[in-house]
Amino acid sequence: MVKYLETENLDDLVKSGLHIVDFYADWCGPCKMMGSVLETMNDVSVIKVNTDAHPELAQKFGVMSIPTLVFFKDGAEVRKEIGFKSKEEIERIINNL
């Protein structure tokens, strides 16, 4: 399930379960490719955060390059990946968390 962050509090959205937060921008080509992959992920919650609309969140999580995926488990950041990742790579990461 892919959800776009609008006015919600990100901390509330990731407080339980496994979530991938995708920091992206509309003008970013690799981000668009990453978005296509994430839309095929059915077994994990994906929250998309537009860094142009939410620069404070990008700064809070130390996002310096996009796309950046931040993995949360029960409210805690457990892993960060920078750059495009294939579906297989993401599934491997999830299985190791």
C-alpha positions as CSV (number, residue, x, y, z in Angstrom):
1,M,0.0,0.0,0.0
2,V,1.5,3.4,-1.0
3,K,0.4,6.5,0.9
4,Y,1.5,10.0,0.1
5,L,2.3,12.1,3.2
6,E,0.2,15.2,3.3
7,T,-0.5,16.8,6.7
8,E,-0.2,13.7,8.9
9,N,2.5,13.3,11.5
10,L,5.1,10.8,10.1
11,D,5.9,9.5,13.6
12,D,2.3,8.5,14.1
13,L,2.2,6.7,10.7
14,V,5.2,4.5,11.5
15,K,4.7,3.8,15.2
16,S,3.7,0.2,14.7
17,G,4.6,-2.4,12.1
18,L,7.0,-2.3,9.2
19,H,7.1,0.8,6.9
20,I,9.2,2.1,4.1
21,V,9.4,5.9,3.9
22,D,10.4,7.0,0.4
23,F,12.0,10.4,0.2
24,Y,11.5,11.7,-3.4
25,A,10.9,14.7,-5.6
26,D,8.7,14.9,-8.6
27,W,11.6,16.2,-10.9
28,C,13.9,13.2,-10.0
29,G,14.1,10.5,-12.6
30,P,15.5,7.7,-10.3
31,C,12.7,8.6,-7.8
32,K,10.1,7.9,-10.5
33,M,11.7,4.6,-11.2
34,M,11.8,3.8,-7.5
35,G,8.2,4.8,-7.2
36,S,7.2,2.3,-9.8
37,V,9.0,-0.5,-7.9
38,L,7.4,0.5,-4.6
39,E,3.9,0.4,-6.1
40,T,4.4,-3.3,-6.6
41,M,5.2,-3.9,-2.9
42,N,2.0,-5.4,-1.4
43,D,3.3,-6.8,1.9
44,V,4.7,-3.6,3.4
45,S,3.4,-0.1,4.0
46,V,5.1,2.6,1.8
47,I,4.9,6.2,2.8
48,K,6.1,8.7,0.1
49,V,7.5,12.0,1.4
50,N,8.1,14.8,-1.2
51,T,11.3,16.5,-0.1
52,D,10.2,19.7,-1.8
53,A,7.0,19.9,0.2
54,H,8.5,18.6,3.4
55,P,12.1,19.8,3.6
56,E,12.0,19.7,7.4
57,L,11.5,15.9,7.4
58,A,14.3,15.4,4.9
59,Q,16.6,17.3,7.2
60,K,15.3,15.5,10.3
61,F,16.2,12.1,8.7
62,G,19.5,13.3,7.2
63,V,18.4,12.9,3.6
64,M,21.1,14.3,1.4
65,S,20.4,12.5,-1.9
66,I,17.2,11.1,-3.4
67,P,15.7,8.7,-3.7
68,T,16.3,7.6,-0.1
69,L,14.4,4.8,1.6
70,V,14.1,4.8,5.3
71,F,12.9,1.5,6.9
72,F,10.9,1.8,10.2
73,K,10.0,-1.1,12.5
74,D,7.6,-0.3,15.3
75,G,8.5,3.4,15.2
76,A,12.3,3.0,15.1
77,E,14.5,3.7,12.1
78,V,16.2,0.4,11.4
79,R,17.9,1.0,8.0
80,K,18.5,3.6,5.3
81,E,19.2,3.0,1.7
82,I,20.2,5.7,-0.9
83,G,19.6,5.4,-4.6
84,F,17.5,3.2,-6.8
85,K,16.9,-0.4,-5.5
86,S,15.2,-3.2,-7.4
87,K,12.2,-5.0,-6.0
88,E,14.4,-8.0,-5.2
89,E,16.9,-5.9,-3.2
90,I,14.1,-4.3,-1.2
91,E,12.5,-7.7,-0.5
92,R,15.9,-9.0,0.7
93,I,16.3,-6.0,3.0
94,I,12.8,-6.6,4.4
95,N,13.5,-10.3,5.0
96,N,16.6,-9.4,7.0
97,L,14.9,-6.9,9.3
